[in-house]
Each structure stands twice: as C-alpha cells, then as structure tokens.
Amino acid sequence: MNLYDYTALEHDNTLAEGVLEDIDKAAVAKRLIMQGLRPLEIHPHTKTGKSSLFLEKFRTSKVTRTDINFFTKQIALLLNAGLSLDMSLRVMKDQAYKPTFKEFVGIIERDLKEGKSFSQALANHPKQFPPMYVNLVKAGEEGGILPAMLIKTSEYQSTFQDLRQFVISASIYPVIVMVVGIIAVIILLTAILPKFEILFSGIDQQLPIHVKVMMDTANFLTDHFFISFLILVTPIILFIAYVRTKDGRKQMDHLALQIPLLSTFVRDLETTKIFRTLEVLVNNGVHLATALKISSGVASNLEFRRMLNRATQALKEGQRVGKKIKGEGLLPGLAVDLLSIGEESGEVGHVCGQVADHYENELRVKIKRLVSIIEPFFIVIIAIVTGYVVISMLSVILSINEIAG
C-alpha cells in the first residue's frame, strides 16, 4: 500500500485535495470516483523529513479547547440551518481564519469523504474529542438527532469551561500577592540588607545571632545567586517530575483525599464532573454502564477512576451502582443516596443533574471562602517577614547609637 496526493473536482466544481492510501494510482482514482469526485491529478505522496513531521504534529496540537467549543457550536448551528454535514464542514473550513484549525477541519472533512461516520472521524483525534464527546455524537447519529446532541455537548463544555474560568479567576489575585511578596523579600535580602553590612562592619559589638544569620543569608544570596536559585527551584522541579510518574500520581491522588481541607475541594470537584457527565450521557440515551465507563475518564483523581471502574463492573453483574459506590466512601453520602433513589425511580439522569448543580454551587462557595482567607493570610505573612527584618535592623542601629552616646 502506498500514499498518493490527489487533486479532484467536487460536484460543485470546487477543488478538493488530500492524501489516500491504496495499491496504485488506478485504485486511488476508482475510490475518488466512488466518492463522487473527478480526479484531476494523482501522484506519490511527498515524504516529509523528521523536522517537518514534528512541526506538523506541533501545529495539530495547537487546536485549543476554545477552537473545539467553537467547532461544536458552529456545526450544530449549520446543521439546524439545513446544511448537510459535509457542507457544514466545508463552510467552516472556508471561513476559518486560523491555519491550524482550517487544516484540522479539512482532515475531518476528508475522513467523511472516505466513508467514515462523523463519530469515527472525531475518534481519530482523542486529544481534541474525548470519549464522552464521541459517544454523544454517535448517539446523535444513530438517533437522527445530531444537531440537538451537539447543542447538548456544547452546553456541557460551556459548563466546565465556566467552572474552570471561575477557579482560575479566583486564584489570580492570591497568586499575584504571593509572587509580589516573594519578590519583595528577595529584594530586601539581596539589595537592602547588604548595605547595612558596611555599617555593622566597624562595630566591635557582637551582632545578635538572628541578625547575623540574616546578614549571612543575604550575603550568600548576593554572592551565589545562581546556586541559591537552584537550591530553591530544584526541589520544586523534582516534586513535579515525581508527581508525573505513575507511582507519584497514585500517591498524590491518595494524599489529596487525606488532607482535611483539600479533600473537600477534591470530592466536590470530582462529584460535579462525574455527575454532570452522567446527566448528559444518560439523558441522551447512553446506557448507564457505558456512561460510568466514560465518566471514569473524566475524573482527574485515580481513586475516583478506580471506583467508577468497579461500579461499572458491578452494574454488569446485576448489582446496584448506588450500593456499590456507597461502600467505597469516596463520594458524599447525599450524592450516593440520591443516585440510589434515581436508580429505583428510573430518573438517573435527572437526579445526577440535581447532584451536579448542588455540588457545583458548593464548590464555588468554598472557593470564594478560601480565597477570602488566603488573601489576608499572604499579606500578613509578608508583613511579618518584612517587619521582622526591618525591626531587627533598627534594633541593632539603636544599640549602636546607645554605645556611641
């Protein structure tokens, strides 16, 4: 099998270009004709070097979450306007101003022309379209309600995008305060304290131990700035590298559920993500077992993923999901009890939506409270550190004045 670049005319006399894999040129021409295209030129695919392949991969990875949200909304809008799926993709590709996004839509359009379904074409891009997205599209295709399903998917994406933006926005000010405080302390130690060394050098009096430690620290930071930077940064880099390993990720996810304050945020966040996903999937005709399996991929914490995998297996064996999850002790008791009620009443999707709404609101309230505590906490810590340094220096200066007097 060989790769061939082709140029062909579509039914409306517009040019179409792409790459096909087949035995020879004749076979490629036959496939194009079967797809309703008129071949103009077919030649062996031009091979690219390693650097070009790397750049191509990099360009593809630049399709952002915002692009995918736009893609979902626009496809739903164009389908509701009466356009066919391939025409909707063509319109979007022609109107795209971002080269990487234009190329991305073109790849999906080409897959459709080669006979793949829309969900199959999307499944070829797992980074952009997770299993939940693909399964919703597949359900929409099979039920003949693809536009409505895409709208639901867009709403689902918007919900988590809003929650993500809320968390980021709430974190910006505390982070700025912390960074400014660290910079202020570094400037104090490296630029201001060394100036006092000239004043203290001519004193026969022994400096207090805490002042001497500060002066030695300031001198070390000034004379060995690069080494000091490595001493401060290396543990952080090693910690991040360890967390990215399989064992490190496992231990950190387990530890996150043991720390009292952090565990409440993790539980609320995972509960919101899991139950929101279950709501969208179950309400749109996806079987609960499949919905649980997909939700396990949405969960960030490995403990929750394993819990959902065990719940999926229990459901296949005829057990109740609510009963199985309750024994795990990870999800809040209220959420598990409501899920059990939903199973008994046949309203799992509706109940999951109520649970997701409740814990999303709880999460927002807790984040606001935490930020309101962190902001003054950082300010107080910075004030204590800088105040301690200033008072220590003033005490030594005053003692010098007393000796001189």
N, C-alpha and C positions, 0 to 999 in steps of 0.2 A: 504494500500500500504506500502511495506517495501523496505528498501535499501539492495542490495546484492553486495558484491565484487565478481568479476569473473576473471578467467584466461582462455584464449582461444587461439586457433591457427588460424592464418590468412591463406589465400590461399597459401602464400609462406612459410608456416610453421614457421613464426615468432610469438613470444608470444605477446599477447595483454592483458592488464589489465585495469580494470576500475570499475565503480560503476553504477548500473542500479536500477531503482525503478519499482517494479511490485508486483503482488499479492503473488507469491511464487517462489520457485526455478524453477519449471517446466516452468512457464511463462517466466522467465528470459532466460532459455535455448532455448525456442522457438524463442524469439526475437533475440538471438545471431545467431541461425541457419539461420534465415531470413536475417540477415546481412552478411551471408557468412562466419561466424566464426564457429569453432568447440569447444564447451565448454569442458574444462578440469576440472575446479573446480569452484564451486559456493557456497558461504557461506554468512551468515548475515554480513552486514556491521559493522565494528568495530567502535563503537562510540568513539569520542574523547572528552576530557574534555574542559572546557571553555578556559583554557590557550592554549591548542593545537589549538582550533578554532581561537583564537586571533593570534597565530603565523602563522597559515595558511593564514589568511586574510592579515597579515603583509607581508608575502612572496609574495602573489599575487600582492600586491600594489607596490612591488619593481620592477615590469616590467616598464622600463623607456620609455620616448619618443624616445630615441635612439634605443631601442630594437624594437619598433613598426616600425620605419623607416627602420631598417634592415629587419624586417619581411616582409614589403611590397615589398621592392626591391627583396628579395630572392624568394618570391612566384612568382612574375612576371617573374623573370629570369628562374625559374624551369618550369613554365608553357610554356614559349616560347621555352624551350628546348624539349618540347613534353611530359613531365610527366603529369600524372593526378593530380588533386588537392589533393586527399588523399595521393598519393605517395609523392607529393611535401612537404606536412606537415610532413610526416614520415621522409623524408630525413633531413628536417630542425631540427626536434626533435632529430634525431640521432647525428647530427653534433653540436648541441648546447652545449656550454661549461658552460653556466650559469644555475644552477639548477632551479631557478625560471622561467626562460624563457623556459626551456625544459618542465617543468610542464605546463606552460601556453599554449604552442603549443599542448601538449598532450590533454588538455581539449578541444581545438577547434577540433582536430582530432576525439576525441570521440563523439563530438556533430554531426560531419558529418556522422559518422558510425551509429548514432541513427536516421538518416533520415533528419536532418536539412540541410537547404541550407547554403552556406558559409556566406551569409549576416546575416542570422538568428543566426549563431554561433558567429559571431562578435558582434551582437547586445546584446548578453549576457554580454558583457564587456564594458559598456558605458564609463568608465574612460579611457580605452585604445583606444577605437574606437568611436569617436563622431558621431552624426547623419549624418554629411556630408560624412564621410568615408563610413559608412554603406550604404548610398543611392547610392554612386558611385559604390560600389561593386555590389549592387542589380541591378543597370542599366547595369553593365557589364555582369552579369549573364543572364539577360533577353535578352540582345542583342547579346550574344555569343562572347563578346569581353572583357572578364575578364582580360587577361594579359595586354591589352592596357589600360584598365581603371585603373589597379593597377599602371602602369607606370605613368599615369597622376596624380594619388593620391600621388605617391612618389615625383613627381616634385612639387606638391602643398605643401607637408610637408617640402621639402627642402627649398622652397622659404621663408616660415615663420620661419624656423629654422635659415636661414642665417640672416634674419632681426632681430630676437631675439638675435643672437650672436653679431650682429653689435651694437645693443643698449647696451648689457652687456659690450662689449669690450670698447665702448666709455665712459661708466660710471666708469670703474675700476679706472683710474688714478685720476679723481676728488675725488672719494670716499677715495682713499688712502691718498691724500693730506689733506682732511678734518679730517680723523682719526688721522693722524700724528700730525696735528695742535692741535687737542683737547688734545692729549696725552702730547704734549709739554707744553701747558698751564697748565694742571693739575700738571705736574712735577714742573713747575715754581712756582705754588701756594703752593704745598704741601712739596716740598723738598728744594727749594731755599729761598723763602721769609721768612720762619720761622727762618732761620739763621740770618736774619737781626734784628729780634726781640731782640736778645741779645745786639746788637749794639745800638739799639734805647732805650732800657730799662733804661739806665743810663742817659738819656738826660732829662733835666728839661724843655726844649723847647717843646711846643705843636706841635705834628705832623700835617701836612696838613690833612684835612678831607678825601680827596681821598686816601691818603696813609694809614690812619687809617682804612678806610673801607676795603682796600685790605689786610691789616695785619689781621684784624678780620676775614675776609673770609678765608684766608689761615689757620688761627688757627682752625676755625670751621671745615674745610675740613680735617685737620690733626687729630683733636681730635675726630671727629664724621664722619669718612669716610663712614661707612655703612649707616648712616642716610642720609648723603649727596648723596650717590649713589641712595638711594630710592627716594629722592626728585627729582633727575634728571630723573630717569627711570620710575617712576610711571605714570607721565603724558603721556609718550610715550606708555606704556602698555595699559592705559585706552583709549587712542586715537585709537590704533589698535583694541582693543576689540569693541569699538563703531562702527568703520568702518565695522567690520564684521557682525554687526547686520543689519537687513533689512532696518530700518529707516536710520541708519548711512550710509549704502551703497548708498541709494537713495539720501541723501543729498550731499554726497561727489561727486557722479557722476554728480549731477546738478551743484555743485560748480565748478567742473573741467571745465565746459563749460562756466563759467562766468569770470574766471581769464584770462585776455588777452593773456599772453604768453603761459600759459599751454593749453588753449583751442585750439590753432592752432596745437599743437602736438597731442592732443586727436582726433581732427577732421581728421587730415591726417592719423593717425594710424587706426582709425575705418573705414575711407573711403577705405584705402588699403585692410584691411581684408575683408570687405563686398564685394567690387567689385571683388577681386581676387576669392573669394568663388563663387560668381555669375558666373564669367567667366568659372570656371572649371565645375560647375554643368550644366549650360545652354548649353555649347558647347558639353556636353556629354549626351544630351537628356533628362535632368531633366526639368520638367515643371517650368516656372518662379515662379509660386505661391509656389511650393514646395521649390525651390531654395531660395526664400525670407524667408520662414519659417526657413530653415536650417541656413541661414545667420544670423538670429536673435540670434541663439545660439552661433555663432562665435563672435559676437560683445561683447566687455567687458563692455561698458558703458550701463547702464539700459535705458537711454534716447534713445539711438540708437536702442536698442532691441524693445522698445515700438513703435518706429517709423516704424520699419520693420514689426511688427505685424499688425499695422494699414494699412500699404501698402499692405500686403498680403490680408487682408480683403477687401480692396478697389478693388484689382485686381479680386477677386472672384465676386465682384458686378459689374464688367464690366468697371471699371474706369482705367485710365492710371496710371501706377506706378510713372512715372516721375512727373506728375502733382501733385499727392498726396504727394510725398516726398518733392517737392519744397515748398509746403505750410508749411512744418514742420520747415524749416530753419536750420536744423542741418548739412546736408551735404553741401559741397562747391557748389556754383552755377554752376561752369563749369561741375562738375561731374553729377549734375542733368540734365543739358541741354543735355549733351552727351548721358545720359541714355534715355532721351525722343527721341532723334534722332535715337538711336538704336531700340527703340520700333517701330518707324514709318518705319524704313528700314528693320526690321526683323533681325538685326545683334546685338542683345543684348549682346551675349557672347563675340563677337569681341570687341565691344565698351567698355564693362566692363574690358576687359584685358588691353586696352589702358589707361583707367582711373586709374586702379590699378598700372600700370607701372609708370605713371606720378606722382602720389601722393607718391609712394614708394621712388622715386628719390627725391621728395621734402622733404620727411621726413628725409632721410639720410643727405641731405644738411643742414637742420635745426638743426639736432643733432650735426653735426660737428661744426656748428657755435656756438651753445650753449656751447659745451664743450670747445671751444677755448676762450669763455668768462668766464666760470666758473673757469677754472684752475687758471688764474691770479687773479681772484676775491678772491678765497680762500686764495691764497698766500698773497695778500695784507691785508686781514682781520687778518690773523695770525701775519703778520709783525706789524700791528698797535697795536694789543693786547699786544704782547710780548715787542714791543718797548715802549709802554706806561708804562708798569710795570718797565722796566729797567730804563727809563728816570726818572720816579718818585723816584725810589730808589736812583739814582745818585744825583738827586737834593737835597734830604734830606742829603745824605753823604756830599755833597759840603757845604751845610749850616752848618753842624756840624764843618767842617774844618774852616769855616769862624769864627764861635764862638770861637773855640779853639785858632785860630790865634789872 
